[in-house]
Amino acid sequence: MPSAPDPDDRRRVGMKDVARLAGVSVKTVSNVVNGYIHVTPKTRARVEQVIKELNYRPNVSARNLRQGRSGIIALAVPELDIPYFAELARLVVAAAGERGLTVLIDQTGGNRDREQQVAKGIRDHLIDGLILSPLALTADDLSARTDDTPMVLLGERIHNGPADHVVVDNVTAAKEATMHLAALGRRRIAAIGAQDEAAGETARLRLAGYRQALEEAGLPVDESLVAPVAAYHRADGARAMARLLDAADPPDAVFCFSDLLALGALRTLLERGYDVPPQVALAGFDDIEDGRYGTPTLTTISPDKQQISRQAVELLVERMSGVVQGAAREIYVDHRLVIRESTIGRGM
């Protein structure tokens, strides 16, 4: 087997050195470095071991220059001060960094004009790819775009659209959260988070799961227990909870369509003197870090945010490199119900 380069040799270790020591072609090393799928597991493992031994670092700038790329991708989300999107952005940056990519993060506010501007590629030659979580654009809007920058969609706004899409099964997840409340013996289960606007696809799916769970549990679907909100912020959850408590027959459990709504609802419950969970059980959605440190800690649906970020970056890199072409792909990622104090109390 060829010997490794002399450690006293201060020149930069190159792809040819890796290929020589691994006993493969330079093209094979390139395929491994760029994440191409057409490499056998055995060969990939051998090349990766040599890369580790030689401490090889690809010259990303030179590679991007040769390929006419900037080495920059963009992530555009509605609101950066929403903890879910902030946590997701951190994970996307980490996943992209493993690929030698820099992430430009943008905030659209769910504004249609801003989302259209982002979908056009932001500026010519600035980015190589885009990960977009739209609230206002439609599938027709994206089908009409003339920019050929590869794009991956997040969120629930557009299903089976013109671009690859990474998403959680919101109906099933919401159903699981509601069924958990019903299994605890709760009979007046409210929902906070309904939206009538065209952009409320997340609300529509989670409301469908909530209703399915009630029907399967043999509970009536009482529309007076469905509380609409303007946005998924703490204040919206607090106001919606107040309306539910002011009703003649308030709920004994609440499923909130986001953790921020649940944290707002929790504040109102505590201010009104309700004991959570003995009097009112509470569940959210998103598994943001704040929910793990509240009093009580928050039961929630936890989407696999790391899987979402890695899948989005992977799909984007495959489109950018030309490894995958053709029809858009829709990838569903895992989720789980995390049961905490807000529904079962402490010490259970």
SVG drawing of the C-alpha trace seen along z (x, -y; Angstrom):
<svg xmlns="http://www.w3.org/2000/svg" viewBox="-72 -43 82 46">
<polyline fill="none" stroke="black" stroke-width="0.4" points="0.0,0.0 1.4,-3.5 3.0,-5.3 1.4,-8.4 3.0,-11.8 5.9,-12.7 4.5,-14.6 7.4,-17.1 6.1,-18.0 4.4,-21.3 2.6,-21.5 -1.1,-21.2 -2.4,-17.7 -4.4,-17.3 -7.0,-15.1 -4.3,-13.2 -2.6,-12.2 -5.9,-10.8 -6.5,-8.9 -3.0,-7.4 -3.1,-6.3 -6.7,-4.9 -5.9,-3.2 -8.7,-4.8 -9.0,-7.4 -9.1,-11.2 -12.7,-11.1 -13.7,-8.6 -12.3,-10.9 -14.2,-13.8 -17.4,-11.8 -16.9,-11.0 -16.1,-14.6 -19.1,-15.9 -21.5,-13.4 -22.3,-11.6 -24.3,-8.5 -22.6,-6.3 -19.8,-5.1 -19.8,-1.7 -20.0,-1.7 -16.7,0.1 -14.9,-2.3 -16.5,-5.3 -15.3,-4.1 -11.7,-3.6 -11.6,-7.0 -13.1,-8.7 -10.5,-6.9 -7.6,-8.2 -9.1,-11.7 -9.1,-11.5 -5.6,-10.1 -4.2,-12.9 -6.4,-15.6 -7.4,-16.5 -9.4,-19.7 -11.0,-20.3 -10.2,-23.7 -13.9,-24.8 -13.2,-28.2 -11.2,-26.8 -13.8,-24.1 -16.6,-26.6 -14.7,-28.9 -14.1,-26.1 -17.8,-25.1 -19.1,-28.6 -20.6,-28.6 -20.5,-30.9 -20.5,-28.3 -23.4,-30.1 -27.0,-28.9 -29.9,-30.8 -32.4,-29.9 -35.5,-32.0 -38.0,-31.7 -41.1,-33.8 -39.8,-35.0 -36.4,-34.6 -37.7,-35.4 -39.9,-32.4 -37.8,-29.8 -38.7,-27.0 -37.2,-28.8 -34.2,-30.0 -33.4,-26.4 -34.0,-25.1 -31.7,-27.8 -28.9,-26.7 -29.2,-23.1 -29.3,-24.1 -26.1,-26.1 -24.4,-23.1 -25.6,-20.7 -24.5,-23.0 -21.1,-23.6 -20.4,-19.9 -20.7,-20.3 -18.4,-23.3 -21.3,-25.7 -22.1,-29.1 -25.7,-29.9 -27.3,-33.3 -30.3,-33.6 -33.2,-35.8 -36.6,-36.7 -39.7,-37.1 -42.3,-37.9 -44.6,-35.7 -44.9,-38.6 -45.8,-37.6 -43.6,-40.2 -40.7,-39.3 -41.1,-35.6 -41.3,-36.2 -38.1,-38.2 -36.4,-35.4 -37.7,-32.7 -36.1,-34.5 -32.7,-33.8 -32.2,-37.0 -29.6,-38.4 -27.9,-36.9 -25.0,-34.6 -25.2,-35.3 -26.5,-31.9 -26.3,-28.4 -29.4,-27.1 -32.4,-28.1 -34.3,-26.5 -37.6,-28.3 -40.4,-28.1 -43.2,-30.0 -46.5,-31.3 -47.9,-33.3 -46.7,-31.8 -48.6,-29.1 -47.5,-26.2 -48.5,-28.1 -46.3,-31.0 -43.3,-28.8 -44.1,-27.0 -44.0,-30.4 -40.5,-31.3 -37.9,-31.8 -34.9,-31.6 -33.3,-28.1 -31.7,-28.3 -32.3,-24.9 -34.8,-25.1 -36.1,-23.0 -39.4,-23.9 -40.1,-23.5 -43.4,-23.8 -47.0,-23.0 -47.9,-25.7 -47.1,-23.8 -47.5,-20.1 -46.7,-18.2 -45.4,-21.4 -42.6,-22.1 -39.7,-21.8 -38.4,-19.2 -40.2,-19.4 -39.3,-18.3 -42.3,-18.1 -43.8,-16.6 -47.1,-14.6 -49.0,-17.3 -52.3,-15.5 -50.9,-12.4 -48.9,-14.4 -51.8,-16.6 -54.0,-13.5 -51.4,-11.9 -51.3,-14.9 -55.1,-15.1 -55.4,-11.4 -52.9,-11.7 -55.2,-14.2 -58.3,-12.0 -56.5,-9.0 -56.0,-11.0 -59.7,-11.1 -60.2,-14.7 -63.5,-15.3 -63.6,-19.0 -60.5,-19.3 -60.0,-22.7 -57.7,-23.6 -55.9,-26.9 -54.4,-27.9 -57.2,-27.7 -56.7,-30.2 -59.0,-31.1 -56.5,-32.9 -55.2,-31.2 -51.8,-31.0 -53.1,-28.9 -52.3,-25.5 -50.5,-24.4 -53.6,-25.3 -55.8,-23.4 -53.8,-20.2 -53.4,-20.3 -57.1,-21.1 -57.9,-18.0 -55.8,-15.8 -57.4,-17.3 -60.9,-16.5 -59.9,-13.0 -58.7,-12.3 -61.9,-13.5 -64.0,-11.4 -61.9,-8.3 -62.1,-8.9 -65.9,-9.1 -65.9,-12.8 -68.1,-15.5 -66.4,-18.0 -67.5,-21.2 -66.7,-24.2 -66.9,-26.5 -63.7,-24.9 -61.8,-25.8 -60.1,-29.1 -58.7,-31.0 -55.6,-33.1 -54.1,-35.8 -50.5,-34.5 -48.6,-31.8 -47.2,-34.1 -47.4,-33.9 -49.8,-36.8 -52.2,-35.1 -52.2,-32.0 -52.8,-34.0 -55.8,-35.9 -57.3,-32.7 -57.0,-30.9 -58.8,-33.8 -61.7,-33.6 -62.0,-29.8 -62.0,-30.4 -64.6,-33.1 -67.1,-30.6 -69.9,-29.1 -68.2,-25.6 -64.4,-26.0 -62.2,-23.1 -60.3,-20.6 -57.5,-20.2 -56.1,-22.3 -54.0,-21.3 -52.1,-24.3 -50.8,-24.3 -47.4,-25.7 -45.4,-25.8 -45.5,-29.6 -49.3,-29.5 -49.1,-27.0 -46.7,-29.1 -49.1,-32.1 -52.1,-29.9 -50.2,-28.6 -49.6,-32.2 -53.3,-32.9 -54.2,-29.7 -51.8,-30.5 -53.0,-34.1 -56.6,-32.9 -55.7,-30.5 -56.0,-27.3 -53.7,-24.4 -51.9,-22.8 -52.4,-19.9 -55.0,-18.8 -57.6,-21.3 -56.5,-21.9 -54.0,-19.7 -51.9,-21.5 -50.0,-20.3 -48.1,-22.1 -46.3,-21.5 -42.6,-22.1 -40.6,-21.1 -38.8,-24.4 -36.2,-24.7 -38.3,-27.1 -40.9,-24.5 -38.5,-22.2 -37.7,-24.7 -41.1,-26.1 -43.1,-25.4 -44.7,-23.0 -42.6,-21.6 -44.5,-21.4 -45.9,-18.2 -45.4,-18.7 -45.0,-17.2 -41.3,-17.1 -40.5,-17.2 -37.1,-15.9 -35.5,-19.3 -32.1,-17.8 -33.5,-15.4 -35.4,-18.2 -32.3,-20.3 -30.1,-17.5 -32.7,-16.3 -33.2,-19.8 -29.4,-20.4 -29.0,-16.9 -31.8,-17.4 -30.4,-20.8 -26.9,-19.6 -28.1,-16.8 -30.0,-19.3 -27.0,-21.8 -24.6,-19.1 -26.9,-17.6 -26.8,-14.2 -30.6,-14.3 -32.8,-15.8 -36.5,-15.5 -39.6,-15.4 -39.8,-17.0 -39.6,-14.8 -41.6,-15.0 -39.9,-13.7 -41.7,-13.2 -39.6,-13.3 -40.1,-11.7 -41.9,-13.2 -42.7,-12.0 -44.9,-12.9 -42.9,-14.1 -44.9,-13.8 -44.0,-16.2 -45.5,-17.8 -48.2,-20.0 -50.3,-16.9 -49.3,-14.3 -47.8,-16.4 -44.6,-15.8 -43.3,-12.4 -45.3,-10.3"/>
</svg>
